[in-house]
Amino acid sequence: MRKKFHFKLFITLYIFWLLLTTNGNPPNILAGFLSSLLITRLSYGILYDEKGFIFHIPKPHIMIKYLITLFAEIYKSAIDHIVNILTNDYNPTIVEVNLDIEDPLLVTLIANSITLTPETITVEKEGNKLLVLYIKEDIYNEVEKEIKSNFESIFITKGRKN
């Protein structure tokens, strides 16, 4: 049986490559094309099979909202982190965040989003529980509330936990 090629995954990976590299020279465009093609081929049986995606992937408008929020949080947190370093106002603490979402793909996406933003690193993930190293001194509940409102709330739609 011939393996199915998932064109939507390929296009998504390729667009993501182009957005992250922002380099339009031919070698970069070719490298992105080949990398996206290879990853799409290697993802067969892991991300998708003949029936479609194995994991539930959020709809494009939700992913666009997520990416906008992620980039905004990265920049906002980076500026805040610079101020904290200059004023010597930081106190690292480990915070446990219990997510309402149980989908392993979405929990991993949120954990990686936390790590991408300055001042936070996901140290451990167990089910839908995350241990997060938080650099700035803050109230425990505020950190969990901030993570849930910034990232998790995007994936919860109409009372349904994805």
N, C-alpha and C positions, 0 to 999 in steps of 0.2 A: 504494500500500500504506500502510495506517495504521500509524503508529509505536506500538510496544508501550510501555505505561507500566509501570515497575517499581515496584510497590507496596512491596516490602521495602526498597528504597533510600530511598523517600520516608519511610517510617516510621522508619528508622534515622536519617536526617538530622533529622527533626522531634524525635525523642527526644533526640538529641545537642544540638540547639538548646535545648531546654527544660532539659537538665541543665547546660549551660554558662551560660545566662542566669539561671537560678533566679529568674525574675521571672514571676509568674502573672497580671499584669494583662492585660486583653483586647487592647490594641494589640500587646503583645509576643507573645502567643499567635498572633494573626493574622499578624504579621510573620514569625514562625517557620514558620507553615503556608505562607504564600505563597513565602517564600524556599526552603523545602524542595521545594515543588511546581516552582518555576522551575528549580532546580538539577537536579532529577530529569529534567525535560523536556530541558534543555540537555545532559544527560549521555548522551542517546541517541546511539549510534554511537561514544562515547568509553569509557564504562564498561560499557554493555550494548547488546545488539541483540535481534533476534527470538529468538535461541537462548538468551539469558540473559546473565550477566555475561561480559565479555570478559576481565577480570582475575580471577584466583583470589582470592576474598575469604575470609579465615579464618572458621571456624565461630563462632557467637555466643559460646559459652563461652570460646573462645580470646580473642576481642576483649574480653570482660568482664575476663578475667584480665589482658590487656594494659592496659586502661584503669585498673584498680586499681593495677597496678604503676607506670604512668605517673604517676598522681596522687601515689602514695606517694613516688616518686623526685623529683618536683617539690618537694614539701614538705620532704623530707629534705635535698635539695641546697640549697634556699633557706636553711634554718637553718644548714647548714654554711657556705654562702657568707657569711652575715651574720657568723658567727664569724671567718671568714678576713679579712673587711674590717676588723672591729674590732681584730684582732690583727696586721693588716698582714702576713698570711701567705699571699701568693699570688705566683705566677710563671707568667705565660701561656706556654704552649707549644703547638705544633701537633703533633698525634698522628695517625698513619695507622692506620685501623682497617680490616682486611680481614674482611668478613663472609662466612660460609659460605653464607648464603642468596643466591640469584641472582634471585629473583622481583623485578622492578623496583618493583612496588607495595609489597612488604614492605620492600625496601631504603629506599625513599622514606619509608615510615612510620617506620622506625627513625631515619633521618636527621632527620626532623622532631621525633621524640621527644627526640633529643639536644639539638636547638636549644631545645625547650621547657623543658628542665631548666636551672636556673641553673648557672653555672660552665662550661657547654659550649655551643659553637655549631658546627654543621656548616658548614664553609667551602666544601667542594667534594664532589661525588659523581660518581664515574666507575665505571660498572658496579656492582660490589658493594664497591668501595673508597671509604672516606670519609676526608676530612681534617677533623679536629675540633680546634677551638681550645679548649684546656682551661686554665682560669684557675688552678686549684690546682696547686701543684707536686706531682708524683707520678711514680712510675716508669712508663715507657712501657707495659710489659706489663700493668700493673695497670689502666690506663685501658681498654685494649682488652678485657681480661678482664671488667671491670665492665660495659661496654656489652653485651658478648656475653651475660653471665649475666643482666643485668637485662631486656634487650629481645629480643635475637635468640633466646634459648633458648625463649621463649614460642611462637615460630612454628615451631620444629623439633619435630616429633612422630614418635615411634617410628622414629628413624633416618632419617626422610625430611626433606629440605630443601625447604620450600615455595617 
